[in-house]
Amino acid sequence: MKILVLNCGSSSLKFKLLNMEDSTVLAKGLAERIGMAGSVLTYQSTGLDKQIQETDMPDHITAVKLLIENICDPQFGAVKSLDEIDAIGHRVVHGGEKITTSVLIDDTIKQVIRDCFELSPLHNPPNLAGIEACEQNMPGKPQVAVFDTSFHQSMPREAFLYGLPYEYYEKYKVRRYGFHGTSHRYISRRAAQLLGKNIDRVKIITCHLGNGSSIAAIKLGKSIETSMGFTPLEGLMMGTRSGDIDPAIVSYIMEKENWTSQEVNEFLNKKCGVLGLSGVSSDFRDVQEAAENGNFRAQLALDVFAHDVKKYIGAYASLMDGVDAIVFSAGLGENSPSTRWNICDTLGYLGVAVDPEKNLYTGSAETDISRWGAKCRVLVIPTDEELMIAMDTLDIVSA
């Protein structure tokens, strides 16, 4: 079965075509600047040259039409016709409390996605636009929605409720939802397989560390806690997001700077985090380079980040009464030996012992960087959200 996986942003569309007989990628690409001047489609079938097309894409319907033309192109396409594509899997960010698993898309599911526009105004509208674009360009093809929030719906009430009047949860559904769920689900299952154990018999802490970062406590295959909350702003300090702060800081800064709520929200999401603290960049690679060259604020930003990750790992190990493995993934987690070392250097009380030589590895392969005999394994597992979406789509469509 061949499955097309789409991840639609407000002005972009990332896609992969996978052959699920052996989980290989047949084609991949990215449509950028949708609805803007200078829109570009980058497409590549595996083993063939990359194709770059600068063409007008006023909306997602046009972008999907263009990617289909590329996939089916007789010279550089991956399939001979649209008939070879069996189903479409979509990444959807927010499913609220109603969606606890991946689902076949119908009118009811589309309404749930619309109902969550207010909770995810930047992501859910383009996610739905991608679904409707596929309905127009590929009518009759089954479509599956895989929600970022659904994996964390297993959290107990004591984990997802805030210390606010209960009526705000009842009226407005103000609660911790968590994000990056597809990534946390994928890497926790791969970790269990690498450990040679069933997922329902292990306790794993997954660290998805990149420009957007989150940590999850996964006990016996279920998410019981995660660092992101009502929005992705909560939790770790990130590339441009502040992460956890005293809520009183918000009103304090608003008064001092004479800002509106929209302005302070923009500030906390786009001008804080590693960028704000270092004054260098939101890209951890730039910040690490500046720190190596003696930049005090850059080193401080890295120290704060590592401190916060350690704090969450310790808390989550306490909630689970121990941990069998800690997993690093995403851009920073996969490619920064110094970040992994700085996080793990004081986790010996959990049975963590990282091998300095193994930790130097960076790349796309899964690896165990623990010393021989360490009680708690430390793994590096590249995340593959597209494969997870395709696997869910295959299961649902086959059923």
ABEGO torsion letter per residue (X at the ends): XBBBBBBBBAABBBBBBBBAAAGBBABBEBBBGBGBBGBBBBBBBBGBBBBBBBBBBABAAAAAAAAAAAAABAAABABABAAABABBBBBBABAEAABABBBBBBAAAAAAAAAAAAABAAAAAAAAAAAAAAAAABBGBBBBBBBAAAAAAABBAAAABBBBBAAAAAAAGBBBAEBGAAAAAAAAAAAAAAAGBBAAABBBBBBBBBABBBBBBBBGGBBABBABBABAABEBBBAABAEBBBAAAAAAAAAAAGBBAAAAAAAAAAABEAAAAAGABABAAAAAAAAAAGBAAAAAAAAAAAAAAAAAAAAAAAAAGEBABBBBBEAAAAABAAAAAAAAAAAAAAGBBBBAAAAABBEABBBBABBBGBABBBBBBBBBAAAAAAAAAAAAAAX
